[in-house]
Amino acid sequence: MPLSAEEIRKLQAKAQQLRCDMVDVTVWAGGAHIGGSLSMADVLTALYYHYLEVRPEEPDWPERDRFVLSKGHGGLGLSCVLADKGYFDKELLKEFNHFKSPFGMHLDGNKVRGVDASTGSLGHGLSMALGMSMGARFQKQAWRTYCMLGDGECDEGSVWEAAMAASHFKADTLTAFVDRNHMMIDGLTEDIMSLEPLAEKWTAFGWQVREVDGHDFAQIGEAIEGAQATQGAPTVIICQTVKGKGVDFMEAQVKWHYGSIDSELAAKAKASIMAGGNAGGAAAPATGGAS
Ligand SMILES: Cc1ncc(C[n+]2csc(CCOP(=O)(O)OP(=O)(O)O)c2C)c(N)n1
């Protein structure tokens, strides 16, 4: 059922709060992958606050839906979501990436409750997610598997091996998202290794392809529901997003792939998030200005 106006309003408010949490954790950690955590924040919010069947009080519930953060450097974003959902005490985030903390910059599924796959080395998550979706089939279980890929991550050949296998096996309970923020660690995707025409590539690999504004909850919801209704093929949802979304001085700036902020800058960042709301409107492909 499409998201109602009230549900969208609540998701927008939740995403705003989560973005502020990400800013706080970046300060506590002394630096973090803030740009790509902010760009995927709305999709994560839609999943965890509306679509995923999970039980934070029982993280290993066998029938839960699975989520694989293939762009594992977005651990900042995912850990804020998991803390807010109650998988663990939010206070623990004050130690994010500190010595002896369970939280590395990339999340370890053996140490952090609610993390279905340990990631960080790019290019592996889609294979893991495919395995999880095949596991559901073999065990005659109904869980669905979702996987978040970075667009730069799609430079990895292993992504395409997994894509080929997923369509071969008609893995229709598998849904991948590509966080299409047009940037990677040190430049624009199209300068470093051009991905376009990206939708056509996924189509050629046998996937159902949907393209959305990755900051528009109505579009995100419609695409997820379309994926859930699709039979015989996996779905990829290409989400046009803005790196650093919500923080005016971070938006569409490659240099904010990873950054450090002090409390003064954090206050400005949070003011920008709260002033901006979330009106959708993503992602004119970036054309430069990166440093
Ligand atoms: C196998 C591997 N190679 C290189 C890296 C280093 N690395 C970390 S983030 C990143 C850029 C990824 O870009 P993208 O997937 O677009 O992420 P986003 O812009 O969404 O943060 C790279 C190359 C890595 N983590 N794993």
The ligand as an SDF file (V2000), in Angstrom:
LIG
                    3D

 26 27  0  0  0  0  0  0  0  0999 V2000
   37.7010   -3.3230   -2.1360 C   0  0  0  0  0  0  0  0  0  0  0  0
   37.8110   -1.9010   -1.6570 C   0  0  0  0  0  0  0  0  0  0  0  0
   38.5480   -1.0260   -2.3620 N   0  0  0  0  0  0  0  0  0  0  0  0
   38.6490    0.2580   -1.9370 C   0  0  0  0  0  0  0  0  0  0  0  0
   38.0200    0.6630   -0.7900 C   0  0  0  0  0  0  0  0  0  0  0  0
   38.2050    2.0900   -0.3170 C   0  0  0  0  0  0  0  0  0  0  0  0
   36.9870    2.8730   -0.4520 N   0  0  0  0  0  0  0  0  0  0  0  0
   36.2190    3.1660    0.6040 C   0  0  0  0  0  0  0  0  0  0  0  0
   34.8830    4.0680    0.2210 S   0  0  0  0  0  0  0  0  0  0  0  0
   35.3240    4.1120   -1.4130 C   0  0  0  0  0  0  0  0  0  0  0  0
   34.4860    4.8400   -2.4270 C   0  0  0  0  0  0  0  0  0  0  0  0
   33.1930    4.1790   -2.6130 C   0  0  0  0  0  0  0  0  0  0  0  0
   32.3480    4.9820   -3.3920 O   0  0  0  0  0  0  0  0  0  0  0  0
   30.7980    4.7570   -3.3610 P   0  0  0  0  0  0  0  0  0  0  0  0
   30.5480    3.2900   -3.4390 O   0  0  0  0  0  0  0  0  0  0  0  0
   30.1940    5.5820   -4.4120 O   0  0  0  0  0  0  0  0  0  0  0  0
   30.4320    5.2270   -1.9180 O   0  0  0  0  0  0  0  0  0  0  0  0
   29.6180    6.5350   -1.4380 P   0  0  0  0  0  0  0  0  0  0  0  0
   29.9530    7.6520   -2.3760 O   0  0  0  0  0  0  0  0  0  0  0  0
   28.1790    6.1850   -1.5060 O   0  0  0  0  0  0  0  0  0  0  0  0
   30.0760    6.7840   -0.0460 O   0  0  0  0  0  0  0  0  0  0  0  0
   36.5000    3.4190   -1.6280 C   0  0  0  0  0  0  0  0  0  0  0  0
   37.1470    3.2570   -2.9290 C   0  0  0  0  0  0  0  0  0  0  0  0
   37.2740   -0.3000   -0.0760 C   0  0  0  0  0  0  0  0  0  0  0  0
   36.6060    0.0170    1.0450 N   0  0  0  0  0  0  0  0  0  0  0  0
   37.1580   -1.5680   -0.5410 N   0  0  0  0  0  0  0  0  0  0  0  0
  1  2  1  0
  2  3  1  0
  2 26  2  0
  3  4  2  0
  4  5  1  0
  5  6  1  0
  5 24  2  0
  6  7  1  0
  7  8  2  0
  7 22  1  0
  8  9  1  0
  9 10  1  0
 10 11  1  0
 10 22  2  0
 11 12  1  0
 12 13  1  0
 13 14  1  0
 14 15  2  0
 14 16  1  0
 14 17  1  0
 17 18  1  0
 18 19  2  0
 18 20  1  0
 18 21  1  0
 22 23  1  0
 24 25  1  0
 24 26  1  0
M  CHG  1   7   1
M  END
$$$$
